[in-house]
Structure formats: structure tokens, C-alpha cells
């Protein structure tokens, strides 16, 4: 075997390693992009849901002037909380709105019901986006845990990502389930 043959074999081996590395990296990046897209959709849907709740709050204040039932939820805009916590709080606000609608027949108007229908559509979008996010997060975490993918992930500072509900299935905390 001559010198050029050894160099050619080394070039082929290095080339195959680069292709293998790039394949693993691209697989991880595809999952990251899918997760980022789902986060973007969730962010926008939560903003829209918040805006609907703010508009409904205006209708409620006109009918029930004595008490500001949704002040805590309207003030969420100024707080730094996770999307998961925001989603939970906005769901609580919608439940409060539905209770108020049952208690005050004056709220059963076309505009009010239109906003509630919009919230229902947003909730459907949120549900599908959260499922998509969690599925791709699960797939990404599975890929990152396997050898040699874990080496590529570590090189690019990718780590196990928590699910939308904030749970980290890799940690030692077993009672982080929230209702």
C-alpha cells in the first residue's frame, strides 16, 4: 500500500464521519425547528386568548360594575410567567367568565358569545400545538439521549427539553404533576 492510498482511505473515512455528524446534527435541528414553530404558534394563540378575555372583561364591567372579577387575569400582561402558567391562568379566567355568563343573563349577547366562540377556536389550536410541541420534544429528547447523538448534542449545547407543562421527565422530582 502506497502513501497516496493511505491518504485516500483517510479522506474517505473523514468524509464519512463528516456526513454522519451532519446527519445527526440535522436530525436534532429539525426537531428544534419544529419545537420552536410550535412555541411560536402557542405564543400567538395565548396572546389572542388574552385579548379576547380583555374584551370580554369590558362587557362584564358594563354589566357588573361593583367588582372587577378578571383584574388578576388582566394584570398577567405585566408579569413574567411561563406560557404554561399563562395558559393555566387564562383557562381559569375563561371559567370565571362562563360562571359570570350563567349568573348574569345580560351577558348573553351576540358580541359576548362571538368572543367565547373565538376562545373555543383558540383553545383547539392551543391543544393541537401543545400536542405537536410535546410529541417533538419527546422525539428530540429520545434522539439526544442516544449515542453518538448525545455527543453531537453536547457539542452544540442541546440538552433535554421539558414538555409544555413544564415537567422534566429526566429529573428526580416525581411529584411535579399539576392538576
Buried (B, 14 or more C-beta within 10 A) or exposed (E): EEEEEEEEEEEEEEEEEEEEBEEBBEBBEBBBEBBEBBBEBBEEBBEBBBBBBBBBBEBBBEBBEEEEBBEEBBEBEEEEEEBBBBBBBBBEBBEBBEEBBEEEEEBEEEEBEEBBEBBEEBBEBBEEBBEBBBBBBBBBBEBBEEEEBBEBBEEEEBEBBBBBBEBEEEEEEEEEEEE
